Structures are given as structure tokens and as C-alpha cells.
Amino acid sequence: MNRIFLRVLVALPLACAHQGAFSGGFFVKGDVRYYVGGIPPGWRLKNFKDNDIAYVSDDSPHIISMNASPEGYEDAPLDVLSRHLVMGFTERKLLRQEQRMLDEREALVSHYFVKMDGVPVELMLVVMKKDKSVYDFWYISPPGRFEEKLGTFEEILKRFHAEPRL
């Protein structure tokens, strides 16, 4: 089961290749620098193409990932960016969508049931724009286990802070 969810993460339709460094809770690439804190207990850092940071739970197939895309998005609304990010999934069912503040900016939180390569997953996607960058955060869960690791994801969102671009 873990391999299926790892395949889902690798196949996420994220916009551009990401290169950077994660140290001391900060991720840095080019002139983008953001803070999410250290690796949560019970999770391990995984390197996946097209993800700045990705964590996989030690005891379940849950995945958390985050990315910053500093260019190529012009000024698309958050709902358009969110829809673009889930285009690679089939049988998308939006369960809930709400706006909330994240790092003093408006963010769009979307909760979906989707299928990737025929495999059902439940996910929460958070998209925000700040200082000419788009930030996306993913929480991926097996169906029926969504609440199990959601608290870790929410803690990461609370700690998130994007430094001003230079």
C-alpha cells in the first residue's frame, strides 16, 4: 500500500522542477526561502522529483508535501491554481473548500476524494500566493484514515512562514 501512495506523490501534477536545500526547518531555492519547522516526529523526509519537501509517515501510507513555485503563474486566482493542481487525478469529488489565512495571506483549502491510476485517495490541498510565488501544500491519506495524521499537517501550516523575496 505504501508504494501506491508514493507513486501518487511522484505523479502529482506540480508545475515545475524544484531544486533547493532544506536545513534548520527552512527550505531555500533561488531567492525563495520559507520555514516549516523540523521533520515531524514519526515522519521521515523523502526526496521526490517536483517536491521541495515531502514527508512520509513511519507507520502509515500518509504523505505531506510542500512546494514553492516562484514563477510562471502570472496572477491566476487561487481556485484556478487549485483546479490546475488536481488535473492529473480522476473521479475528483470536492468535499469542502474554504478560504483561510496562512502567513498573513489568503489561502484556499480544498478537501477531495480522488483517484490516481485507479487508486482512491483522500487529499487536502492548500494553495496561497505571496511575494510573486505560489505555495502548495498537500496532505494525502488512504480513504477512511483522513483524520489520523491531519494534526501534523495543520501544525506545519501554522508554522509556515515565507521570507520576503530578495
C-alpha positions as CSV (number, residue, x, y, z in Angstrom):
1,M,0.0,0.0,0.0
2,N,2.8,2.5,0.8
3,R,4.2,2.1,-2.7
4,I,0.9,3.1,-4.2
5,F,0.8,6.3,-2.2
6,L,4.5,7.0,-3.1
7,R,3.6,6.7,-6.7
8,V,0.7,9.1,-6.2
9,L,3.1,11.7,-4.7
10,V,5.6,11.3,-7.5
11,A,2.9,11.7,-10.1
12,L,1.3,14.8,-8.6
13,P,1.0,17.4,-11.3
14,L,3.2,20.0,-9.8
15,A,4.2,22.8,-12.1
16,C,8.0,22.9,-12.3
17,A,11.2,21.1,-11.3
18,H,12.3,22.1,-7.9
19,Q,15.9,22.3,-6.6
20,G,16.9,23.7,-3.3
21,A,18.1,22.9,0.2
22,F,16.2,22.0,3.4
23,S,18.0,22.9,6.6
24,G,17.1,24.1,10.1
25,G,13.4,24.0,9.2
26,F,13.9,26.3,6.2
27,F,13.7,25.5,2.5
28,V,15.7,27.7,0.2
29,K,15.8,27.7,-3.6
30,G,16.9,30.7,-5.5
31,D,15.5,33.8,-3.9
32,V,12.7,31.9,-2.2
33,R,13.0,31.0,1.4
34,Y,10.3,29.6,3.7
35,Y,10.0,28.0,7.1
36,V,8.0,24.9,8.0
37,G,10.0,23.7,11.0
38,G,11.8,20.4,11.5
39,I,10.8,17.0,10.4
40,P,7.7,16.0,12.5
41,P,8.2,13.1,14.9
42,G,7.0,9.8,13.3
43,W,7.7,11.1,9.8
44,R,10.7,10.8,7.5
45,L,11.9,13.2,4.8
46,K,11.8,11.8,1.3
47,N,13.2,13.3,-1.8
48,F,10.8,13.2,-4.7
49,K,11.2,14.9,-8.0
50,D,9.0,18.1,-8.2
51,N,8.6,18.5,-4.5
52,D,10.5,20.9,-2.3
53,I,9.8,18.9,0.9
54,A,8.0,15.7,1.3
55,Y,7.4,13.6,4.4
56,V,6.1,10.0,4.6
57,S,4.7,8.7,7.9
58,D,6.7,5.9,9.5
59,D,3.6,3.9,10.4
60,S,1.1,4.5,7.7
61,P,0.9,5.5,4.0
62,H,0.2,9.2,4.7
63,I,2.2,11.8,2.8
64,I,2.7,15.5,3.3
65,S,4.4,17.6,0.7
66,M,5.0,21.3,0.0
67,N,6.3,23.4,-2.8
68,A,7.0,27.0,-3.9
69,S,6.7,28.0,-7.5
70,P,8.3,31.4,-7.9
71,E,7.4,32.0,-11.5
72,G,5.1,31.1,-14.3
73,Y,1.7,31.7,-12.7
74,E,1.0,35.3,-13.6
75,D,-1.9,36.3,-11.3
76,A,-4.3,33.4,-11.5
77,P,-6.9,33.2,-8.8
78,L,-6.5,30.6,-6.1
79,D,-9.4,28.4,-7.3
80,V,-7.8,28.2,-10.7
81,L,-4.4,27.3,-9.3
82,S,-6.1,24.6,-7.1
83,R,-8.0,23.1,-10.0
84,H,-4.8,23.0,-12.1
85,L,-3.0,21.1,-9.4
86,V,-5.6,18.3,-9.2
87,M,-6.0,17.9,-13.0
88,G,-3.9,14.6,-13.0
89,F,-6.5,12.9,-10.8
90,T,-9.7,11.2,-12.0
91,E,-13.1,11.0,-10.3
92,R,-12.4,14.2,-8.4
93,K,-15.0,14.9,-5.8
94,L,-14.7,18.2,-3.9
95,L,-15.9,17.6,-0.4
96,R,-15.2,21.0,1.1
97,Q,-13.5,24.2,0.1
98,E,-12.8,27.3,2.3
99,Q,-10.6,30.3,2.5
100,R,-8.4,30.9,5.5
101,M,-5.4,33.0,6.4
102,L,-1.9,31.5,6.1
103,D,1.1,33.6,6.8
104,E,-1.0,36.8,6.6
105,R,-2.3,35.9,3.1
106,E,-5.5,34.4,1.9
107,A,-5.2,30.7,1.2
108,L,-7.6,28.2,-0.4
109,V,-8.1,24.9,1.4
110,S,-9.7,22.1,-0.7
111,H,-10.6,18.6,0.6
112,Y,-11.0,16.0,-2.2
113,F,-11.7,12.3,-2.8
114,V,-9.8,11.5,-6.0
115,K,-8.4,8.6,-7.9
116,M,-4.8,8.3,-9.2
117,D,-4.2,5.5,-11.6
118,G,-7.5,4.0,-10.3
119,V,-6.3,4.1,-6.7
120,P,-8.7,6.1,-4.4
121,V,-7.1,8.7,-2.1
122,E,-8.3,11.5,0.1
123,L,-6.4,14.7,0.0
124,M,-6.3,18.2,1.3
125,L,-4.7,20.8,-0.9
126,V,-3.8,24.3,0.4
127,V,-2.8,27.0,-2.2
128,M,-1.6,30.5,-1.4
129,K,0.3,33.3,-3.2
130,K,2.8,35.6,-1.5
131,D,5.6,37.8,-2.9
132,K,5.2,36.6,-6.5
133,S,5.3,32.9,-5.5
134,V,2.7,30.2,-5.3
135,Y,2.9,27.8,-2.4
136,D,1.1,24.5,-2.4
137,F,0.7,22.1,0.5
138,W,-0.5,18.5,0.1
139,Y,-1.9,16.0,2.7
140,I,-2.5,12.6,1.1
141,S,-4.4,9.9,3.0
142,P,-5.9,6.5,2.3
143,P,-9.7,6.7,2.3
144,G,-11.2,6.4,5.8
145,R,-8.0,7.5,7.5
146,F,-8.0,11.2,6.8
147,E,-8.2,12.4,10.4
148,E,-5.4,10.1,11.5
149,K,-2.5,12.4,10.6
150,L,-4.3,15.6,9.8
151,G,-3.0,17.3,13.0
152,T,0.6,17.1,11.8
153,F,-0.4,18.8,8.5
154,E,-2.2,21.5,10.4
155,E,0.9,22.1,12.6
156,I,3.1,22.5,9.6
157,L,0.6,25.1,8.1
158,K,0.7,27.0,11.5
159,R,4.5,27.2,11.4
160,F,4.8,28.1,7.7
161,H,6.3,31.5,7.0
162,A,7.6,32.7,3.7
163,E,10.5,35.2,3.9
164,P,10.3,38.3,1.6
165,R,11.9,37.6,-1.7
166,L,15.2,39.4,-2.4
